[in-house]
Structures are given as C-alpha cells and as structure tokens.
C-alpha cells in the first residue's frame, strides 16, 4: 500500500468521523502510536466540546492544524515523542496546560502562543527536551508572559472566578536553556548562585511585577523525571546592616516532565532546563512592602531573593543559576497598562544591550571610585601612588 495514500485515507476518514453526532460531544481525544498519521484533519474545530488532546508516539506528524485555535473548550494539550513535529500554531485562549515532550524537531511556535487574549489567570507551557526551539520561539514565550501580566495588571479579560483555587494568578514556562536567551531575559539580575540582591527603583509611580527563573542542571543524583518538584523563592526586605525581614514566598509544585505521560516515554533531561514564572500574589506582597518601606524615607529599599528546588521527598535539586526580572508596568495617557515600557532613565526595556552596557559602565565607575577612596583613606598607599606617578612623569 502506498504510505502517502494511506495517510490521506486516514485523514479523510477522521475528517468524516469528527463531524458525526457521537464525536461532537467528545471531551478527550487521544492519538497513540499512529505511526502513519502525518496530520490531523482541518475540521478538528467541529469538536467544540473537546477539552483534552493527546498525541503520543505519532512520529510523522509535522504540525497541528491551524483550526485548533477555534476549540474554545480545549484546556490541555499533551504531545509526547512526536519526533517530526516542527511547528505549533496559535492555540485557543482557553488553554491552561500545554506540554511538548521529546519533540526533537520542534523549532517554531506561533509568535503569540494563543490566538486571542487568554481566559485564565493561570497556565503552564512546557517544552521538555525540545532542544531545537529557535530564538523566535523563545521570544514568543516571553511575549506571552508579558501579555498575560499586562492583562493581570489591567484586570482585563480575567474574571476573578477564573483564577486558580486559591485566587492566585500564576504563569509557568519550562524550556531547554540557552545562555544567550537567559542573558537577554535577565539582563540586570542573574546569578550563578542561589540568591540575588535587588536594589529597588527610586520611581514611586511604577507598579512592578517580579518574574523569577531557575536553571536546573540536567545532571542530578537521582531520576528527576519521576519526581514532583517544589521550587520557588523567598523574598526578604533589608532592615539594616545584615538584617533581613521575610515578606513573601513563591512556592510551586509540578512534575517538570509533565503529568499523564505514559511510563514508556523517556523523560530524562538531555540538557539544562529553565523554569520562568510569575506569581501574582507574591509579587503584590513585595510591591506593598516596598511602598510601605518608602514612606517617610528617601532610601531605596533593597530586596534579597533566595531560590530553592527540591523533590517532594526532600532531595535537593542542583540549581545552576537564578534570575529576577523586574517588569515595570506603566499606565499611558489612554489608561492602558503595558509592561516593560520606557522608564524614567530613558531606557527601552527591549534594548537589552544598551542597558547592559550602561550598567557595566556604572559598575566599573563604582569599582574605580571605591579603589580611589581606599587609596585616599590610606596615607601609605597614597604616597606610593604619587611616587609611581612621579617616576612615570620623569621617564
């Protein structure tokens, strides 16, 4: 049998089945080891009751149908070991969980992950071992995060009863790590340690949202794929010299390699992965603490973030780095809120390179000035410096 004809016949048959009354009320659709199915029917959008879509070991599927964005009840998509999948189109705004596992050829996702403003206060997008994702795919993820934070800040499109069970707003993104992307996403506050000190901006008018990141090593002393992970940060506000006051904790629990994934799918990490997340409740607590500390003083508050990651049975996970991105949310003349707008120093947040260079200049100047003060405060060192300068002048 001609394999191409067989693929077409399968797609045609599915297209006919989807439009039958029995399928129109379908809520869960699973494709398992459909080794000759290269595409799903374009009329998948007729399944308006569909909530969960799974594709496992469908090796020759290269993309999802564009009409998937019209499945208004679809909340969960699991894609495992679809080795030829190359592109993910815009998803419906109802999506709260998208997970791609071991999709070795996946390079591109839509420039906006959802076709319309998302309907939920919470979401998880995972790309486990999808190591061929291009830079545009990472940019799409960052754009999606910004867009969701904008909606939260503007309270637009998010009914309060659409939050999670605790009423919190959170967004998670789990991807293979790229050094250049980390530097771009976290230009100011990134560390190879497990903690970061953040000096608060002096601008009282800016409302800020904190985005966290941890870089998880692929090399662990145990099989991380079979564990649920508890990760997050604890934030402290400086009270005085080496004194810190706890103000908020962002605690999260998740199976990094996805839930509802068959055991026969290999889940071991083939590279370092990063988790990027926004925790609305903790972010609000930090903002409130900052505003309270600023009252009656001109001193800028200083924050300390301590990151952690452990399994549910208390095994410590190796963290290779952590980061904090301080997303500034501005209100324009039309009353609209947009994250990462121009701040008072004239920087554009997307102009990462200019900001990095400016920060480097400030750091170099600070270091030079500190050395100069040290020389001035020590007469012997100052005398030696004058002698050296005098010898250079004579020669």
C-alpha positions as CSV (number, residue, x, y, z in Angstrom):
1,X,0.0,0.0,0.0
2,X,1.2,3.5,-0.8
3,X,2.1,5.1,2.6
4,X,1.2,8.6,1.3
5,X,-2.2,7.4,0.1
6,X,-2.7,5.6,3.4
7,X,-2.0,8.9,5.3
8,X,-4.5,10.7,3.1
9,X,-7.1,8.0,3.6
10,X,-6.6,8.2,7.4
11,X,-7.0,11.9,7.5
12,X,-10.1,11.8,5.2
13,X,-11.7,9.1,7.4
14,X,-11.0,11.1,10.6
15,X,-12.5,14.2,8.9
16,X,-15.7,12.3,8.3
17,X,-15.8,10.8,11.8
18,X,-15.3,14.2,13.5
19,X,-18.5,15.6,12.1
20,X,-20.7,12.7,13.3
21,X,-23.0,13.4,16.3
22,X,-21.1,10.9,18.5
23,X,-17.9,12.9,18.2
24,X,-19.4,16.3,18.5
25,X,-19.7,15.8,22.3
26,X,-16.2,14.3,22.6
27,X,-14.2,15.7,25.5
28,X,-11.0,13.7,25.4
29,X,-9.2,12.7,22.2
30,X,-6.0,10.5,22.2
31,X,-3.9,9.5,19.3
32,X,-1.5,6.8,20.4
33,X,1.2,5.2,18.2
34,X,-0.5,6.4,15.0
35,X,2.8,5.9,13.1
36,X,1.4,6.9,9.6
37,X,-0.7,9.8,10.6
38,X,1.1,12.9,9.3
39,X,-1.6,15.5,10.1
40,X,-4.9,16.0,11.8
41,X,-8.0,17.0,9.9
42,X,-8.5,20.7,9.4
43,X,-12.1,20.3,10.6
44,X,-11.0,19.4,14.1
45,X,-12.6,22.7,15.1
46,X,-16.0,21.0,14.9
47,X,-15.2,19.2,18.2
48,X,-16.4,22.1,20.3
49,X,-16.8,20.0,23.5
50,X,-13.1,18.8,23.3
51,X,-11.2,19.6,26.5
52,X,-8.1,17.3,26.3
53,X,-6.0,16.5,23.2
54,X,-3.1,14.0,23.4
55,X,-0.7,12.9,20.7
56,X,1.8,10.2,21.8
57,X,4.3,8.4,19.5
58,X,2.8,9.9,16.4
59,X,6.2,10.0,14.7
60,X,5.4,11.6,11.4
61,X,3.1,14.5,12.4
62,X,4.8,17.7,11.5
63,X,2.3,20.3,12.8
64,X,-1.1,20.9,14.4
65,X,-4.0,22.2,12.3
66,X,-4.4,25.9,12.4
67,X,-8.1,25.5,13.1
68,X,-7.2,24.2,16.6
69,X,-7.4,27.8,17.8
70,X,-11.2,27.6,17.4
71,X,-11.6,24.8,20.0
72,X,-13.0,27.1,22.7
73,X,-13.2,24.4,25.4
74,X,-9.8,22.9,24.9
75,X,-7.7,23.3,28.1
76,X,-5.0,20.6,27.9
77,X,-2.7,19.5,25.1
78,X,-0.1,16.8,25.6
79,X,2.4,15.9,22.8
80,X,4.9,13.2,23.5
81,X,7.6,11.7,21.3
82,X,6.2,13.3,18.1
83,X,9.7,13.4,16.6
84,X,8.8,15.1,13.3
85,X,6.7,17.9,14.9
86,X,8.1,21.2,13.7
87,X,5.6,23.9,14.4
88,X,2.9,24.8,16.9
89,X,0.2,27.2,15.6
90,X,-1.7,29.7,17.7
91,X,-3.6,27.9,20.5
92,X,-7.1,28.7,21.7
93,X,-7.4,31.2,24.6
94,X,-8.8,28.5,26.8
95,X,-5.5,26.6,27.1
96,X,-4.1,26.3,30.6
97,X,-1.7,23.4,30.1
98,X,0.5,22.8,27.0
99,X,3.2,20.2,27.2
100,X,5.6,19.0,24.4
101,X,7.9,16.2,25.4
102,X,10.8,14.9,23.4
103,X,9.7,16.7,20.2
104,X,13.2,16.6,18.7
105,X,12.3,18.5,15.5
106,X,10.2,21.3,17.1
107,X,11.6,24.6,16.1
108,X,8.8,27.1,15.8
109,X,5.8,28.2,17.7
110,X,3.4,31.0,16.8
111,X,4.5,34.5,17.5
112,X,1.7,34.6,20.1
113,X,1.0,31.3,21.9
114,X,-2.7,31.9,22.0
115,X,-4.9,33.3,19.2
116,X,-6.8,35.7,21.5
117,X,-6.3,37.1,25.0
118,X,-6.2,34.1,27.4
119,X,-9.2,33.4,29.5
120,X,-7.4,32.0,32.6
121,X,-5.3,33.5,35.4
122,X,-3.0,30.5,35.3
123,X,-1.2,28.5,32.7
124,X,1.7,26.1,32.2
125,X,3.7,25.8,29.0
126,X,6.3,23.1,28.9
127,X,8.9,22.1,26.2
128,X,10.8,19.2,27.8
129,X,13.8,18.2,25.7
130,X,12.7,20.3,22.7
131,X,16.2,21.4,22.2
132,X,15.8,22.8,18.6
133,X,13.5,25.6,19.5
134,X,14.7,28.7,17.7
135,X,15.2,32.2,19.2
136,X,11.8,33.3,17.8
137,X,10.1,30.6,19.8
138,X,11.7,31.9,23.0
139,X,10.7,35.4,22.1
140,X,7.1,34.2,21.6
141,X,7.2,32.7,25.1
142,X,8.4,36.0,26.6
143,X,5.8,37.9,24.7
144,X,3.1,35.6,26.0
145,X,4.3,36.2,29.6
146,X,4.3,39.9,29.1
147,X,0.9,39.9,27.6
148,X,-0.6,37.8,30.5
149,X,1.0,40.1,33.1
150,X,-0.4,43.1,31.2
151,X,-3.9,41.6,31.4
152,X,-3.5,40.9,35.1
153,X,-2.3,44.4,35.8
154,X,-5.1,45.9,33.8
155,X,-7.6,43.4,35.2
156,X,-8.8,43.0,31.6
157,X,-10.4,39.7,30.4
158,X,-9.8,37.9,33.7
159,X,-12.9,37.4,35.8
160,X,-12.0,36.8,39.4
161,X,-13.6,33.4,39.4
162,X,-11.2,32.3,36.7
163,X,-8.2,32.3,38.9
164,X,-6.9,29.1,40.5
165,X,-8.4,27.5,43.6
166,X,-6.5,30.0,45.9
167,X,-7.5,33.0,43.8
168,X,-3.9,33.5,42.8
169,X,-2.5,34.4,39.3
170,X,0.4,32.4,38.1
171,X,2.1,31.6,34.8
172,X,4.9,29.0,34.2
173,X,7.1,28.3,31.3
174,X,9.6,25.4,31.2
175,X,12.1,25.2,28.3
176,X,15.6,24.0,27.4
177,X,18.1,26.6,28.5
178,X,20.0,28.8,26.1
179,X,22.8,31.0,27.5
180,X,22.0,33.9,25.1
181,X,18.3,33.8,25.9
182,X,19.0,33.9,29.7
183,X,21.2,36.9,29.3
184,X,18.6,38.7,27.2
185,X,15.7,37.9,29.5
186,X,17.5,38.7,32.8
187,X,20.0,41.4,31.8
188,X,20.2,43.0,35.3
189,X,19.7,40.4,37.9
190,X,21.0,36.9,37.2
191,X,23.4,34.9,39.3
192,X,25.2,31.6,39.2
193,X,24.5,31.3,42.9
194,X,21.1,30.6,44.5
195,X,20.4,34.1,45.7
196,X,20.2,37.7,44.2
197,X,20.2,41.2,45.8
198,X,17.9,43.7,44.1
199,X,18.0,47.4,44.6
200,X,14.6,48.9,44.2
201,X,14.0,51.6,41.6
202,X,13.5,55.1,43.1
203,X,10.5,55.7,40.8
204,X,7.4,55.7,43.1
205,X,4.9,55.8,40.2
206,X,5.9,52.5,38.7
207,X,3.9,49.4,39.6
208,X,6.2,46.4,39.3
209,X,5.8,42.7,38.6
210,X,8.5,40.2,39.6
211,X,9.3,37.3,37.3
212,X,11.6,34.5,38.6
213,X,13.8,32.0,36.9
214,X,15.8,29.0,37.9
215,X,18.2,27.0,35.8
216,X,18.1,23.3,36.6
217,X,21.0,21.1,35.7
218,X,20.4,18.0,33.6
219,X,22.8,16.1,35.9
220,X,21.2,15.1,39.2
221,X,22.0,12.4,41.7
222,X,18.5,10.8,41.1
223,X,16.0,10.4,38.3
224,X,14.3,13.8,38.3
225,X,11.8,12.6,35.7
226,X,9.9,10.5,38.2
227,X,9.7,13.2,40.8
228,X,7.4,16.1,41.5
229,X,9.4,19.3,42.1
230,X,8.8,22.0,44.7
231,X,10.5,25.2,43.6
232,X,10.4,28.9,44.1
233,X,12.0,31.8,46.0
234,X,11.8,33.5,49.4
235,X,12.0,37.3,49.4
236,X,13.4,39.4,52.2
237,X,13.5,43.2,52.7
238,X,16.6,44.8,54.2
239,X,16.0,46.2,57.7
240,X,19.6,47.3,58.5
241,X,23.1,46.1,58.3
242,X,22.9,42.3,57.5
243,X,19.3,42.2,58.9
244,X,16.6,41.0,56.6
245,X,12.8,40.7,57.1
246,X,10.9,38.0,55.3
247,X,8.0,39.4,53.2
248,X,6.9,36.7,50.7
249,X,7.4,33.2,49.4
250,X,6.7,31.9,45.9
251,X,6.2,28.1,46.3
252,X,5.3,25.9,43.3
253,X,4.8,22.2,42.8
254,X,4.8,20.4,39.5
255,X,6.1,17.4,37.6
256,X,8.6,19.0,35.3
257,X,8.3,16.2,32.7
258,X,4.6,16.5,32.6
259,X,1.6,14.7,34.0
260,X,-0.5,12.0,32.3
261,X,2.6,10.9,30.3
262,X,3.0,7.1,29.7
263,X,5.9,5.5,31.6
264,X,7.4,4.1,28.4
265,X,8.3,7.7,27.2
266,X,11.8,8.5,28.2
267,X,11.8,11.7,30.3
268,X,15.5,12.1,31.2
269,X,16.8,15.6,30.6
270,X,19.1,15.9,27.6
271,X,20.1,19.4,28.5
272,X,19.8,22.0,31.3
273,X,16.3,23.4,31.5
274,X,14.9,26.6,32.9
275,X,11.7,27.5,34.6
276,X,10.4,31.0,34.3
277,X,7.3,32.0,36.3
278,X,5.2,34.8,37.5
279,X,3.4,34.6,40.9
280,X,0.8,37.3,41.2
281,X,0.2,37.0,44.9
282,X,3.8,37.1,46.0
283,X,4.6,39.9,43.5
284,X,1.8,42.0,45.0
285,X,3.1,41.4,48.6
286,X,6.6,42.6,47.6
287,X,5.2,45.7,45.9
288,X,3.1,46.5,49.0
289,X,6.1,46.0,51.3
290,X,8.2,48.3,49.1
291,X,5.7,51.1,49.2
292,X,5.3,50.8,52.9
293,X,9.1,50.9,53.4
294,X,9.4,54.0,51.2
295,X,7.1,56.0,53.4
296,X,8.9,58.8,55.2
297,X,12.3,58.0,53.8
298,X,14.4,58.7,50.7
299,X,16.4,55.5,50.9
300,X,15.7,52.9,48.2
301,X,14.7,49.5,49.6
302,X,16.9,46.5,49.0
303,X,15.5,43.0,48.4
304,X,17.1,39.6,48.7
305,X,15.7,36.6,46.8
306,X,16.8,33.1,47.9
307,X,15.9,30.4,45.4
308,X,15.3,26.7,46.1
309,X,14.2,23.5,44.3
310,X,13.6,20.1,46.0
311,X,11.6,17.0,45.3
312,X,8.6,16.1,47.4
313,X,10.7,13.6,49.4
314,X,13.2,16.4,50.2
315,X,16.0,15.5,47.7
316,X,17.8,18.7,46.8
317,X,17.9,19.6,43.1
318,X,21.0,21.1,41.5
319,X,20.4,24.7,40.5
320,X,23.0,26.2,38.2
321,X,21.6,29.8,38.2
322,X,18.7,32.0,39.1
323,X,17.3,35.3,37.9
324,X,14.8,38.1,38.7
325,X,13.3,40.3,36.0
326,X,11.6,43.4,37.3
327,X,8.8,44.1,34.8
328,X,7.7,47.7,35.1
329,X,4.0,48.3,34.3
330,X,3.1,51.8,33.1
331,X,-0.2,53.5,32.5
332,X,-0.3,55.5,29.3
333,X,-2.5,58.6,28.5
334,X,-5.3,56.3,27.5
335,X,-5.3,54.5,30.8
336,X,-3.9,51.3,29.2
337,X,-1.2,49.4,31.0
338,X,1.8,47.9,29.2
339,X,4.7,46.0,30.8
340,X,8.4,47.0,30.2
341,X,7.6,50.5,28.9
342,X,10.3,53.2,28.9
343,X,11.4,54.1,32.4
344,X,12.4,57.5,33.8
345,X,16.1,57.0,32.8
346,X,15.1,56.8,29.2
347,X,15.8,53.1,28.6
348,X,13.7,50.9,26.4
349,X,13.4,47.5,28.2
350,X,13.7,45.6,24.9
351,X,17.0,47.4,24.3
352,X,18.8,44.9,26.5
353,X,22.3,45.6,25.1
354,X,22.3,49.3,25.8
355,X,21.0,48.7,29.3
356,X,23.7,46.1,30.0
357,X,26.4,48.4,28.7
358,X,25.1,51.3,30.9
359,X,25.0,49.0,33.9
360,X,28.5,47.8,33.2
361,X,29.8,51.4,33.0
362,X,28.2,52.2,36.3
363,X,29.7,49.2,37.9
364,X,33.2,50.0,36.6
365,X,32.9,53.6,37.8
366,X,31.7,52.4,41.2
367,X,34.7,50.0,41.5
368,X,37.2,52.6,40.4
369,X,35.8,55.2,42.9
370,X,35.9,52.7,45.7
371,X,39.6,52.0,45.0
372,X,40.3,55.7,44.9
373,X,38.6,56.2,48.3
374,X,40.7,53.3,49.7
375,X,43.9,55.0,48.5
376,X,42.9,58.3,50.0
377,X,42.0,56.7,53.3
378,X,45.4,55.0,53.5
379,X,48.3,57.6,53.5
380,X,51.0,54.9,52.7
381,X,49.1,53.7,49.7
382,X,48.5,57.2,48.5
383,X,52.3,58.0,48.9
384,X,53.2,55.0,46.8
385,X,50.8,56.1,44.1
386,X,52.3,59.6,44.0
387,X,55.8,58.1,43.7
388,X,54.8,55.9,40.8
389,X,53.2,58.8,39.0
390,X,56.2,60.9,39.6
391,X,58.5,58.2,38.1
392,X,56.3,57.8,35.1
393,X,56.4,61.6,34.5
394,X,60.2,61.7,34.8
395,X,60.7,58.9,32.4
